[in-house]
Amino acid sequence: MKKKLLIIFFVLLISLPLFSQFIYPDIRAGYGVTQSKWLSDYFEPLKDSNLDTPVFIMDSGVPGATFLLMGGTHAREIATSVAALVFLENAIVKTGRVIVIPFSNRSGASVNDQSSDIPHFIQIESRSGPRFILYGDRRTDIADQGIADPDKYVHYPSGMVIENGAESRNLNRAHPGKADGTPTQQLAYAILKLIKDERVHFNLDMHESDTPRLLTKENGEQYQGGRLAYMLVCHPTGLEMGAIATMEMEDMGIPMKLEESSRDFRGLSHREIGDNSQCISFLSESPNPGQERIGDNKDVINDPDYPIKHRVGMHIELIKKLFDAFNLFNEVQIEVEHLPDYNVLMDKGVGHFLN
């Protein structure tokens, strides 16, 4: 009997990596969703791979602008996928269209964060009962990449070199992608192809960084993180829109900073999407306690200073401000209703707005 149990245990142990590769995130589309697709509908080589990911179209039926919302580029940055789900499960588009990719790198979401001991599955209470949030990894699962990490990563097509070869599996270093490249490059290529095929006017790629707290190391040395926290990075074509959006965020008490895309550091969505399409591209950063470089027992849901409801609320409010700014500068318009206000989300919590 003991021998049989040991065999069963061994089989389960070696099977766990296989199971983890095929996790399908819990997505419960709301009434505003008019069509569900896969990213492979835009780039077929992704089909039947763990890089393929669900795409949701929310079409008002009234001509207007098209906006792309991307969450989960880095799957440990959970406020981004949760914000995308809150949008997907609540919003009603009244003019124009919104396309939502809640888990841009589904492969990264299929494995736990390789840099921390934060659980892969985190339970929260939704309006219909318990629900699990995936806390994944920053990069594509190496099993899905299919090859060992190179000694150094060389970005295509710029030739820029990053010393850490594992960054070859970082979606936000792979844009604009490569049709015959690695799976991560193909994923980036598919996203750009969606943007071109759907004639997306503007997009937001949501991210998280470490917090701006002053932390103390064991040796007494202090560490100040969070340069990127509360940042909106804009392609040069979106700087005026970004300036208006960040000022409006400041007016409501959320201290947003504005930064222009670097011309020298390549592979990031806001630079490459803007350079390689007609889409005005943005990237946002909220402060995630799980990404602090010091400390243990990090609470990525209920941290007293940076709870997930605050971080999700920041992204949702920024989306609304970008809509307003876009409408100021363009004849083609976008209008969305039923997104929760920041203060209401802080009062009721994220779960209240998840199906």
Wavefront OBJ file of the C-alpha trace (Angstrom):
o trace
v 0.000 0.000 0.000
v 2.807 2.400 0.923
v 4.517 1.586 -2.354
v 1.336 2.457 -4.307
v 0.964 5.735 -2.429
v 4.583 6.629 -3.171
v 4.034 5.899 -6.873
v 0.874 8.062 -6.922
v 2.708 10.862 -5.108
v 5.619 10.676 -7.567
v 3.276 10.793 -10.581
v 1.468 13.815 -9.163
v 4.756 15.519 -8.404
v 6.118 15.169 -11.919
v 2.708 16.060 -13.394
v 2.312 19.375 -11.577
v 4.431 21.354 -14.073
v 2.328 19.904 -16.882
v -0.917 20.922 -15.192
v 0.393 24.415 -14.456
v 0.990 25.039 -18.135
v -2.703 24.839 -18.992
v -4.379 26.984 -16.351
v -7.280 28.953 -17.829
v -7.862 32.165 -15.844
v -11.281 32.750 -14.282
v -12.939 35.258 -16.620
v -16.668 35.983 -16.298
v -17.653 38.367 -19.053
v -20.360 40.937 -18.330
v -23.292 42.197 -20.383
v -21.093 44.656 -22.255
v -19.134 41.948 -24.057
v -20.404 41.463 -27.611
v -17.791 39.026 -28.946
v -15.178 36.641 -27.553
v -12.111 35.710 -29.579
v -8.598 34.354 -29.173
v -5.377 36.163 -29.982
v -4.670 33.328 -32.433
v -7.574 34.658 -34.527
v -5.152 37.438 -35.448
v -1.999 35.293 -35.649
v -2.702 31.594 -36.172
v 0.705 30.195 -35.049
v -0.346 30.907 -31.439
v -3.268 28.479 -31.693
v -3.187 25.523 -29.275
v -0.241 27.037 -27.435
v -0.087 28.445 -23.914
v 0.711 31.851 -25.412
v -2.756 32.086 -26.938
v -5.064 34.170 -24.779
v -8.718 35.292 -24.701
v -9.685 38.593 -26.318
v -13.005 40.298 -25.570
v -14.696 42.890 -27.772
v -17.183 45.368 -26.303
v -18.844 47.056 -29.282
v -21.448 49.752 -28.700
v -22.750 49.520 -32.261
v -22.279 53.295 -32.475
v -19.329 54.412 -34.635
v -16.461 55.835 -32.621
v -12.930 55.213 -31.396
v -11.442 51.811 -30.582
v -9.480 51.400 -27.336
v -7.350 48.385 -26.337
v -6.935 47.578 -22.634
v -4.123 45.159 -21.739
v -3.676 43.485 -18.355
v -1.302 40.770 -17.240
v 1.672 41.558 -19.456
v 3.555 40.640 -16.272
v 1.355 38.105 -14.509
v 2.567 38.886 -10.988
v 1.260 42.434 -11.410
v -2.201 41.307 -10.393
v -3.943 44.675 -10.110
v -3.649 44.921 -13.900
v -5.540 41.719 -14.682
v -8.058 42.463 -11.923
v -8.627 45.973 -13.300
v -9.182 44.453 -16.749
v -11.700 42.005 -15.240
v -13.523 44.799 -13.390
v -13.779 46.644 -16.709
v -14.838 43.536 -18.606
v -17.461 42.471 -16.068
v -19.058 45.895 -15.440
v -18.545 48.367 -18.286
v -21.070 49.151 -20.996
v -19.631 50.856 -24.063
v -22.035 53.473 -25.423
v -19.924 54.915 -28.262
v -17.060 53.198 -30.066
v -15.421 49.926 -29.063
v -13.205 48.567 -26.302
v -11.051 45.460 -26.738
v -9.843 43.817 -23.513
v -7.006 41.313 -23.077
v -7.097 40.506 -19.337
v -4.117 38.104 -19.398
v -1.751 39.302 -22.101
v 0.844 36.660 -21.194
v -1.244 33.662 -20.178
v 1.898 31.529 -20.036
v 3.274 33.751 -17.274
v -0.017 33.404 -15.392
v 0.162 29.608 -15.615
v 3.162 29.388 -13.257
v 3.800 30.892 -9.858
v 6.099 33.893 -9.354
v 9.656 32.576 -9.569
v 11.043 35.450 -7.475
v 8.854 35.178 -4.357
v 6.938 32.770 -2.133
v 3.603 34.501 -2.780
v 0.938 31.825 -3.454
v -0.034 31.154 -7.052
v -3.754 31.197 -6.192
v -5.093 33.975 -3.953
v -8.712 33.781 -2.833
v -10.959 36.825 -2.671
v -14.707 37.145 -2.169
v -16.681 38.227 -5.238
v -20.360 39.123 -5.422
v -21.112 35.500 -6.279
v -18.762 33.843 -3.761
v -15.099 32.796 -3.556
v -12.891 33.583 -6.508
v -9.201 32.955 -7.129
v -6.735 35.501 -8.489
v -3.648 34.152 -10.276
v -0.333 35.528 -9.017
v 1.949 34.475 -11.844
v 5.451 35.166 -13.053
v 6.958 38.172 -14.820
v 8.028 36.135 -17.823
v 6.799 33.444 -20.198
v 7.149 29.950 -18.719
v 10.447 28.590 -20.016
v 8.623 25.358 -20.912
v 6.453 27.366 -23.324
v 9.422 29.268 -24.710
v 10.823 25.880 -25.706
v 14.494 26.870 -25.610
v 17.032 27.729 -22.932
v 17.568 31.382 -22.092
v 20.433 32.890 -24.093
v 23.478 34.348 -22.333
v 22.298 37.777 -23.451
v 19.032 38.959 -24.953
v 19.258 40.806 -28.268
v 16.109 42.768 -29.046
v 14.639 42.510 -32.524
v 14.813 44.595 -34.650
v 16.872 47.256 -32.826
v 19.795 45.025 -31.845
v 19.769 46.449 -28.295
v 21.481 44.035 -25.869
v 20.196 43.196 -22.383
v 22.723 41.344 -20.236
v 20.103 39.117 -18.572
v 19.165 36.500 -21.168
v 15.972 35.588 -19.288
v 14.534 38.897 -20.490
v 14.041 37.151 -23.824
v 10.885 35.778 -22.134
v 9.667 39.213 -21.008
v 6.742 40.282 -23.214
v 7.441 43.920 -22.401
v 10.904 43.627 -23.898
v 9.724 41.799 -27.035
v 7.622 44.409 -28.874
v 7.037 44.898 -31.796
v 7.562 41.146 -32.046
v 8.666 38.819 -34.794
v 6.426 36.507 -36.818
v 9.019 33.731 -36.996
v 10.670 34.473 -33.655
v 10.451 32.881 -30.224
v 6.992 32.282 -28.727
v 7.302 35.489 -26.685
v 8.227 37.463 -29.800
v 5.293 35.878 -31.625
v 2.998 36.925 -28.777
v 4.143 40.536 -29.122
v 3.736 40.302 -32.901
v 0.149 39.009 -32.480
v -0.779 41.933 -30.220
v 0.531 44.438 -32.766
v -1.327 42.619 -35.531
v -4.570 42.853 -33.518
v -3.960 46.589 -33.115
v -3.494 47.022 -36.850
v -6.326 44.712 -37.926
v -8.819 46.324 -35.521
v -7.545 49.852 -36.242
v -7.076 50.616 -32.559
v -6.880 54.361 -31.881
v -5.228 54.183 -28.461
v -4.241 51.590 -25.873
v -3.192 51.231 -22.250
v -0.817 48.488 -21.102
v -1.264 48.274 -17.302
v 1.661 47.398 -15.018
v 2.798 47.403 -11.390
v 6.139 48.230 -9.765
v 7.583 48.217 -6.265
v 6.091 50.708 -3.794
v 7.542 54.124 -2.903
v 7.915 53.163 0.771
v 11.232 53.795 2.537
v 12.423 50.321 3.557
v 15.208 49.236 5.921
v 17.512 46.314 5.168
v 18.736 43.895 7.856
v 22.041 45.769 8.077
v 20.220 49.024 8.773
v 20.716 50.452 5.290
v 17.632 52.162 3.915
v 16.215 51.556 0.472
v 13.894 53.885 -1.400
v 11.976 52.170 -4.196
v 9.057 53.051 -6.336
v 10.416 55.385 -9.010
v 7.897 53.928 -11.443
v 4.941 53.751 -9.043
v 2.088 56.091 -10.023
v 3.655 56.639 -13.435
v 1.978 57.125 -16.808
v 4.436 56.535 -19.653
v 3.369 58.008 -22.985
v 4.512 57.590 -26.539
v 5.385 61.088 -27.840
v 2.114 61.152 -29.810
v 0.197 60.872 -26.524
v 2.008 63.382 -24.314
v -0.743 66.010 -24.393
v -3.395 63.412 -23.584
v -1.199 62.030 -20.817
v -0.584 65.460 -19.300
v -4.319 66.127 -19.049
v -5.029 62.664 -17.616
v -2.335 62.914 -14.937
v -3.446 66.411 -13.904
v -6.994 65.132 -13.490
v -5.695 62.230 -11.409
v -3.811 64.710 -9.203
v -7.008 66.716 -8.730
v -8.708 63.665 -7.255
v -5.811 62.940 -4.893
v -3.906 60.246 -6.798
v -0.352 61.528 -7.415
v 0.444 60.508 -10.995
v 3.744 61.284 -12.741
v 4.239 61.685 -16.490
v 7.114 60.262 -18.506
v 7.840 60.143 -22.226
v 8.848 56.845 -23.840
v 12.614 56.478 -24.098
v 13.954 56.463 -27.632
v 16.961 54.419 -26.557
v 15.469 51.566 -24.492
v 13.643 49.326 -26.918
v 11.067 46.549 -26.709
v 8.531 48.230 -24.421
v 4.913 48.408 -25.521
v 4.445 52.177 -25.259
v 7.406 52.866 -27.548
v 7.123 50.024 -30.065
v 3.343 50.046 -30.525
v 3.413 53.812 -31.058
v 6.332 53.587 -33.473
v 4.945 50.682 -35.496
v 1.250 51.585 -35.786
v -1.190 54.495 -35.782
v -2.156 53.638 -32.190
v -1.413 56.166 -29.414
v 0.209 54.032 -26.742
v 0.352 54.367 -22.945
v 1.639 52.323 -19.999
v 0.594 52.758 -16.371
v 2.277 51.640 -13.133
v 0.643 51.048 -9.747
v 2.561 50.200 -6.506
v 2.553 46.457 -5.695
v 3.860 45.421 -2.227
v 4.720 42.004 -3.668
v 7.452 43.608 -5.755
v 9.286 45.279 -2.880
v 12.871 44.053 -2.805
v 13.012 43.854 0.994
v 10.809 42.076 3.525
v 8.755 38.935 3.984
v 5.059 38.040 4.305
v 4.004 40.558 1.693
v 0.248 41.104 1.477
v -0.672 41.827 -2.141
v -4.398 42.071 -1.386
v -4.850 43.924 1.909
v -1.614 45.855 2.443
v -2.602 48.858 4.619
v -0.937 51.398 2.322
v -1.351 49.803 -1.111
v -4.317 47.398 -1.077
v -5.453 45.897 -4.351
v -8.648 47.973 -4.285
v -6.538 51.150 -4.356
v -4.339 49.884 -7.180
v -7.274 48.670 -9.274
v -9.065 51.943 -8.580
v -6.026 53.873 -9.813
v -6.010 52.020 -13.138
v -9.779 52.325 -13.616
v -9.745 56.065 -12.920
v -6.792 56.542 -15.264
v -8.681 54.749 -18.035
v -11.581 57.159 -17.557
v -9.259 60.163 -17.628
v -7.616 58.910 -20.839
v -11.067 58.556 -22.412
v -11.845 62.190 -21.511
v -8.482 63.381 -22.837
v -8.842 61.437 -26.088
v -12.292 62.926 -26.670
v -10.882 66.449 -26.232
v -8.440 66.018 -29.107
v -10.417 63.872 -31.546
v -13.647 64.075 -33.502
v -14.063 60.306 -33.223
v -15.255 59.641 -29.677
v -15.453 56.922 -27.035
v -18.006 56.691 -24.219
v -18.166 54.030 -21.490
v -20.582 53.719 -18.567
v -20.872 51.674 -15.346
v -17.221 51.733 -14.339
v -16.927 52.043 -10.542
v -15.715 55.332 -9.065
v -12.486 55.200 -7.084
v -14.109 56.112 -3.749
v -16.874 53.546 -4.192
v -14.329 50.863 -5.063
v -12.300 51.789 -1.963
v -15.446 51.532 0.147
v -16.867 48.293 -1.254
v -13.680 46.514 -2.319
v -12.690 44.813 -5.565
v -14.813 41.706 -5.007
v -18.001 43.751 -5.101
v -17.303 44.451 -8.782
v -16.396 40.915 -9.834
v -19.068 38.436 -10.986
l 1 2 3 4 5 6 7 8 9 10 11 12 13 14 15 16 17 18 19 20 21 22 23 24 25 26 27 28 29 30 31 32 33 34 35 36 37 38 39 40 41 42 43 44 45 46 47 48 49 50 51 52 53 54 55 56 57 58 59 60 61 62 63 64 65 66 67 68 69 70 71 72 73 74 75 76 77 78 79 80 81 82 83 84 85 86 87 88 89 90 91 92 93 94 95 96 97 98 99 100 101 102 103 104 105 106 107 108 109 110 111 112 113 114 115 116 117 118 119 120 121 122 123 124 125 126 127 128 129 130 131 132 133 134 135 136 137 138 139 140 141 142 143 144 145 146 147 148 149 150 151 152 153 154 155 156 157 158 159 160 161 162 163 164 165 166 167 168 169 170 171 172 173 174 175 176 177 178 179 180 181 182 183 184 185 186 187 188 189 190 191 192 193 194 195 196 197 198 199 200 201 202 203 204 205 206 207 208 209 210 211 212 213 214 215 216 217 218 219 220 221 222 223 224 225 226 227 228 229 230 231 232 233 234 235 236 237 238 239 240 241 242 243 244 245 246 247 248 249 250 251 252 253 254 255 256 257 258 259 260 261 262 263 264 265 266 267 268 269 270 271 272 273 274 275 276 277 278 279 280 281 282 283 284 285 286 287 288 289 290 291 292 293 294 295 296 297 298 299 300 301 302 303 304 305 306 307 308 309 310 311 312 313 314 315 316 317 318 319 320 321 322 323 324 325 326 327 328 329 330 331 332 333 334 335 336 337 338 339 340 341 342 343 344 345 346 347 348 349 350 351 352 353 354 355
